[in-house]
Amino acid sequence: MDSNWTLMKQGLPDVPTWQEYLYKKLEKNARIGIDPTLISALDANSLKSSLKPHGSQLVELDTNLVDQVWGSSRPARTLNPIVPLDVKFSGRSTEDKLKDLRDELKKKKVTAMAVTMLDEVAWLLNLRGSDIDFNPVFFAYALVTLDSATVYLNDSQVDDTVKKHLETNFVIKAYDSVFEDLKQFGSSITQKESILIGNKTSLAVASALGFEKVVINRSPITDAKAIKNSVEIEGFRQSHIRDGAALAQYFAWLEEQLNDGATLTESQAADKLAEYRSKLDLFKGLSFTTISSTGPNGAIIHYSPDPETCAVIKKDQIYLCDSGGQYLDGTTDVTRTWHFGTPRAKEKRAFTRVLQGHIAIDTLVFPEGTSGYIIDSFARRALWSDGLDYRHGTGHGVGHFLNVHEGPHGIGTRIAFNETFLQAGMTVSNEPGYYADGDFGIRLENIVIVRPHKTPNNFGDKGYLGFEHVTLCPIHRKLVDLEVLTTQERVWLNAYHKEVFEKISPLLKNDPRALSWLERETA
Amino acid sequence: MDSNWTLMKQGLPDVPTWQEYLYKKLEKNARIGIDPTLISALDANSLKSSLKPHGSQLVELDTNLVDQVWGSSRPARTLNPIVPLDVKFSGRSTEDKLKDLRDELKKKKVTAMAVTMLDEVAWLLNLRGSDIDFNPVFFAYALVTLDSATVYLNDSQVDDTVKKHLETNFVIKAYDSVFEDLKQFGSSITQKESILIGNKTSLAVASALGFEKVVINRSPITDAKAIKNSVEIEGFRQSHIRDGAALAQYFAWLEEQLNDGATLTESQAADKLAEYRSKLDLFKGLSFTTISSTGPNGAIIHYSPDPETCAVIKKDQIYLCDSGGQYLDGTTDVTRTWHFGTPRAKEKRAFTRVLQGHIAIDTLVFPEGTSGYIIDSFARRALWSDGLDYRHGTGHGVGHFLNVHEGPHGIGTRIAFNETFLQAGMTVSNEPGYYADGDFGIRLENIVIVRPHKTPNNFGDKGYLGFEHVTLCPIHRKLVDLEVLTTQERVWLNAYHKEVFEKISPLLKNDPRALSWLERETA
């Protein structure tokens, strides 16, 4: 940002909240212009009520003033074709999803729901797009009542097949007509009726519907989408097997390159991984920018290598690679950490501590009604015993051929993001790490699915849950300090490697390099 | 309770809150009489504001109507002598504690604090009483300003020595004059000044001071008292060594009795334990009613045996004993579970799972800034893996020759009671359990002290903490399923037993039965 701007990162200790900032900066009785499509109704409400004693108010603008300045130099919005996702991948028809949603609306005693999150619209309609990099969504809104359903999208993005697919359940209207329609709908319902909107829905939508008409709540689609059905779960398994083959090919290739003395930048290497993935069945793109990082860059948690300037991968440094793919049958997200030379003792020690945390989550059995906030510390215990820790959460939900990060659950230290109870069918990442600033970074990430777990007892009739890992990629034995592992942890590692070999090796018949690498790494 | 009463346990799912109940039962604009000494100002505030829309109000009564009905048949209040606690036990003089408190008041920009919790008054004054069974406190209030301090107590309870001890720092006034004095003090300060009261202080105190004059907050004395100084910590260690000797004597005696076919009720056994404790140096009484329970009674978490009707201890049932003593140098609270015959497999399995949870807490290392809410699940993990759990917290704070349960911290599943960060110097119990209704109960409880822990690294410059156990009593090997324990857990158990033997055996020279029992149980 140039010197015209001051960056104030929300949530950091010495950074004022919006409220505090406005109180300090503004004269009383101020009018604060705001683009209502860029703030949630919930945040706007809280801002409004804290501005009241100050006599100040938010003024919703019809046009965004920054957009006006930007003018015609602004790149056009991406409007790529929208394609149907077959029920053999989604596992549940739009018709059934609509029925479930309407049952929820009846239970909640609301007349309708405005669906505004792009991944929720895509999930509900069993459609996918590519308007936003890595996230297979498209620009759309939906309005679902007890007996009608309307979708607002750009006509240019849908062909006749998609229209036909949609028209059994939805009326299709122009994207641009949504606010006018919401206004009309809001004023058409009786005083006793109300419209549900999710807690991330924009102020613009709430205003259009009429504030007295809306009920803001956690979206029932967020909850339904988070619990994968059996077809989606099987898709997660299958897509991760294929993804594991690409990972084996890539890491085997990379090792050979470095052994041969090749000069490879982080970005060039990432491109090779993308190339391997792109050859896989049902591949639809990457699920996020690959984090391909050597040495100190691995300690930058959200690093992404710039093709122009990024570092050359060094054989005598830790290499951390966090990557993922989008497939018709699932979304992957996997991190592995390697050393192609001779690792230092402290690198092995930290890696082993991270691995112990990873295993502690993977093997955990817990009762229904347990949140990710409660179990996060299992991932940290081994690190803590060495005075180590990491400054990110342990896990995030993962969409099914949708956003690689999705709510409402997670595993982590911030209660607001991790208080949702883990339920059977949820997908979540298991990714403890350790980062030595300026030196190296370590992260080990598998995707796991929450599954019912059979226990010899069932105290409190709660039902017990466990995790099934679907990510299949060797965990670098060279970086494991065996003396630190318990017997149970060694058993786990051997069993995991056996499983990886059995599931991945059949896909590597045409890549002897990868196959022998896999054999060695899982031995 | 007889049929005139309906019991409504607060917090249970189908039980209405006070608010809900009042809303349902009352006509609008009702006047609800309340004894303001029996409700906290905080609860009263929340009740008042939720009654407002209903037009109803709380009316503070000068006299308690139930007391009036009770009349002269009511037993007199216990008013036992108040005695000083030497600084060689308390570790910090009243003068120094007052100085710390005044520093806190200055930091908080308040003029004074009304000290209303009995254990806080006792701690601040370095005095102890016995007006309430098991809790070495006495009826008193204190009012501390930046340059004066007044204590309100019954003159009959203090002799000249105590008066002298007190009068260096405090003005002594009659207990009955406190509310009049608070009223006067509240009206004597300026509009800009305010008086701190703890969040458990009664409505009566807040009203007397004037609601517009008080600031309700967590009491700084609660926080200071929770962090034991080095003298108190050494006292905890020493009192637990002596306490451990009495436990060894008692359990050895009990085993012999049962082996000899003696008929002993739970209560008779408990009396014997009290007799052993009463012979120890610095003994001042029990810290709570001994839970001495055989078989199914052990599954009743807060069981206490009725001398008239309680069960006979059976050799072929699990025996659970939770007990503790008050000593001038510390307070103890210990639970052990035994089987004097041949335990069943499921009893051993459950005992071992509980033990694993106990060890998981005992050996935990964690960074500063960690709450007991976050670490509670370490105590449950082993149980969870068998589909077992327990319906109580894992740990509570422990006073120093004060209440055996004290805040503000704890280890448990209810966030409101366990969100305080654990800090070096805090004492807390480690007491996972398992209860099979109608069959048996298991609990293993040690008191641990939070201590700085040296780690090879110090990530984030947070500082790391660990636990030091002070309770010294064998953990019943007969109930341990060795196959279930990890190597590390076996090592822990052996080291713990070695420590118990080394520290306790010197005190058992005159009790060969106890000594040989200790030798066997710690082998």
Chai-1 contact restraints between the chains, C-beta under 6 A:
chainA,res_idxA,chainB,res_idxB,connection_type,confidence,min_distance_angstrom,max_distance_angstrom,comment,restraint_id
A,V365,B,W384,contact,1.0,0.0,6.0,A-B,restraint_1
A,V365,B,S385,contact,1.0,0.0,6.0,A-B,restraint_2
A,F366,B,W384,contact,1.0,0.0,6.0,A-B,restraint_3
A,P367,B,D389,contact,1.0,0.0,6.0,A-B,restraint_4
A,I374,B,S377,contact,1.0,0.0,6.0,A-B,restraint_5
A,S377,B,I374,contact,1.0,0.0,6.0,A-B,restraint_6
A,W384,B,V365,contact,1.0,0.0,6.0,A-B,restraint_7
A,W384,B,F366,contact,1.0,0.0,6.0,A-B,restraint_8
A,S385,B,V365,contact,1.0,0.0,6.0,A-B,restraint_9
A,D386,B,T455,contact,1.0,0.0,6.0,A-B,restraint_10
A,D386,B,P456,contact,1.0,0.0,6.0,A-B,restraint_11
A,D386,B,N457,contact,1.0,0.0,6.0,A-B,restraint_12
A,G387,B,T455,contact,1.0,0.0,6.0,A-B,restraint_13
A,G387,B,N457,contact,1.0,0.0,6.0,A-B,restraint_14
A,G387,B,N458,contact,1.0,0.0,6.0,A-B,restraint_15
A,G387,B,F459,contact,1.0,0.0,6.0,A-B,restraint_16
A,G387,B,Y464,contact,1.0,0.0,6.0,A-B,restraint_17
A,L388,B,N457,contact,1.0,0.0,6.0,A-B,restraint_18
A,L388,B,F459,contact,1.0,0.0,6.0,A-B,restraint_19
A,D389,B,P367,contact,1.0,0.0,6.0,A-B,restraint_20
A,D389,B,F459,contact,1.0,0.0,6.0,A-B,restraint_21
A,T455,B,D386,contact,1.0,0.0,6.0,A-B,restraint_22
A,T455,B,G387,contact,1.0,0.0,6.0,A-B,restraint_23
A,P456,B,D386,contact,1.0,0.0,6.0,A-B,restraint_24
A,P456,B,G387,contact,1.0,0.0,6.0,A-B,restraint_25
A,N457,B,D386,contact,1.0,0.0,6.0,A-B,restraint_26
A,N457,B,G387,contact,1.0,0.0,6.0,A-B,restraint_27
A,N457,B,L388,contact,1.0,0.0,6.0,A-B,restraint_28
A,N458,B,G387,contact,1.0,0.0,6.0,A-B,restraint_29
A,F459,B,G387,contact,1.0,0.0,6.0,A-B,restraint_30
A,F459,B,L388,contact,1.0,0.0,6.0,A-B,restraint_31
A,F459,B,D389,contact,1.0,0.0,6.0,A-B,restraint_32
A,Y464,B,G387,contact,1.0,0.0,6.0,A-B,restraint_33
A,T486,B,T486,contact,1.0,0.0,6.0,A-B,restraint_34
